[in-house]
Amino acid sequence: ERWYTSTSEENRRIVKIYTKTGDKGFSSTFTGERRPKEDHIFDALGTTDELSSAIGLAREFCIDGGHSFTDQLEKIQCVLQDVGSNIATPRSSARDSHIKKTMFSSQAVIELERWIDLFTEELPPLTNFILPSGGKSSAALHVARAVCRRAERCVAPAVRSGETDPEVAKYLNRLSDYLFTVARYAAMKEGKGETIYKRPE
């Protein structure tokens, strides 16, 4: 149980976090359609939520490190909520009103590309494979990048079947590039070396 308190204590009420509607292994999309929880739509939704959580953790490390891009990470988490809304609205059961509310804008992709270009201008050229490393901020961003790749793979079937907007897949693809770039940038700003891949002898 959680308390949600208004300005008046007399209006205080309890809102329960549990609904019991998923106890039998089914859940609802935004369109009201009931699907099994292992459905690819919920797999994509869950992985997108995991991605936002990974970015949230990385952001906390980046705040501690005094990095300038933490507001970008917060904005990305907000965009991922919109990504989730689009995924949760399969076109096969959506009405026009549903589609209008959850439409995903290509502007978010353009913004990521602009950020990537700005960071890349400051980074040394990448001449070797690097391992996730470079300090806590950088390593956490690499974890988020790996989760982002998995989210992209989970979304791919929904995009191919026409249930999810192709711009969502494009955003996740570009986001993994952003996270890779900003992980390198964090390591550089903190003066932490990146571990170079060496073939084991």
N, C-alpha and C positions, 0 to 999 in steps of 0.2 A: 504494500500500500504506500502511496505517496501523497503528501499534502500539497495542495495548491491553494495558497492563501491570497484572498483579495484584500482590498484596503480595509474591509470591515471583518473583524474576527467572527461576527455572527454569520457571515456568508461563507465561512470556511467549509470546504467539502472534501471528501476523500474520492480520488480517482484511482481505480485499480489498474495496475500495469498489465495484469493478465486478463485475457478474454475467454480462454478455454476453447475458442473456435478452431484452433489448430491441433487439438488433442488427438484427432484421428488421422493425422498425417496429411491433411489438406490445408491449403491456404487460399486467400483471395487475391486476385489482381485488382488494379484500380478500376477495371471495367466491371468488377463484381463476379467474374468467372472464377469458379473453384477448380484448382488444379492440385495434383499431388506435390508435396514439398520437394521431391527430387526432380521436378520438371525443370527443363533448361532455363526457363524464365526466372525461377527462384534461385537457381544456381548462379545465374548472372547477377541477380540482385544481391545475393549474399556476398559474392566476391567483390562487388562494387562497394558494399558496406565495409568489408574487410580492408579494401584499398584506402578508403577514407580514414579508417582507424589507424592504418600504418602511416599515412601522411600526418595524421594528428600527433602520433608519437614522435615522428621525425621532426615535426614543427617545434615540439617542446625542446628537443635537443638544440635546434637551430636558434630558438629564442635565447637559450642559455649561452649559445655561442655568439650572440650579438649580430646575427646575420640580417641583412637588409631585405631579404626576399620572403620573410615569414608571412607578410600580408598576402603575397601571391599564393602561398600554400593554403591559407585560410579561404581565399576566394575559390581555389580549386576544390576544396572540400564542399563549398556551396554549390559549385557547378556539378559535382558528383551527385548531389541530391537531385538535381534536374536530370542527370543521366539515369538515376534510379527511377524517377517518375516516368521517363520515356520507356524504359525496359518493362516497368510494371503495367504498361498499357499496350498489350499485344493488339496489333491492328486487326487480327482475325475476329476480335470481339468488341472492338472500340467503336463508339459512335463519334460523329463529327465533334461533339462537345468535348469528349475525352481527348481526341487528337489535338484540338486547339489548345487545351490546357497544358498539355505535356510536350508540345513541339520543341525540338532541340535546335538551337541556333548555331550556324556555322561560325558565328563571330567568336565563339569560345576557342575554336581551333586556330583562328587567325591570331588571337591574342597569345596563345601558347607559342606559336611560331615566332612572334615578335620577341617574346622573352628569351626563347632559345637563341635567337640571333644575337641579342645583346650580351648574353653571358658568353657565348662562343667567341665573340670578339676579344674578350679578356683572357681567354684560356690558352695555354700553350697547345700546339698541335698534338693530336693523339697519334702516336707512332707505334704503340704496343697494346696488346690486350691488357686490361687492368682487372684486378680482383676487387670485389667490394671491400673497401678499406678507407683510409684517409680521415680517421677520427670518428667519433660517435655520430655527429650530424651527417657526415657523408655516408657512413655505413648504413644508418637508418634510412636514408634516402634511397640507397641501393635496394634495401629490403622492399620499400614501397614500389620501386621500379619493377622488381620481380613480381610482386602481387599485381601490379598494373598489367603486365604481360599476360598473367593468368586471367584477369578480368576481360581482357581483349579476346582471349581464346573462348571464354565462356559466352561472350556476347555474339561471337561470329555466327553460330547456328541461327539465332533469332534474327540477325540481319539478313542472312541468306534466305530465310523463309519469308521475309517481308514483314515480320512482326515488330521489328525495331528499326528506328531511323538509322540509315547508314552513317550519318554525321556522328552518331554515338561511337561507332567503331573507329571512325577517323580520329575522334577526340582522344580515345584511349590509346590509340597508336601514337599520337603526337605527345600525349602525356608521359608515356614511358621515355620518350626521347628527352623531354623536359627534365624528368627526374634524374636521368643519367647525367645530363649536362649540369644541373644544379648541384648534384652530388660532387662532381669534380670541382665545381666552383667553391663549394663549402670547404673542401679539403685545401684548396689553394689559399683561400682567405684565412684559414686557421693555421697555415704553414705546416700542414700535415702531409707527409708523403703518401702517394698512392702505390699500392703494391703491384708490381709488374708480374705478369704471368711468366713463369719459367718452366720449361718442360722438365719434369722430374727425370733424373738420371737413373 
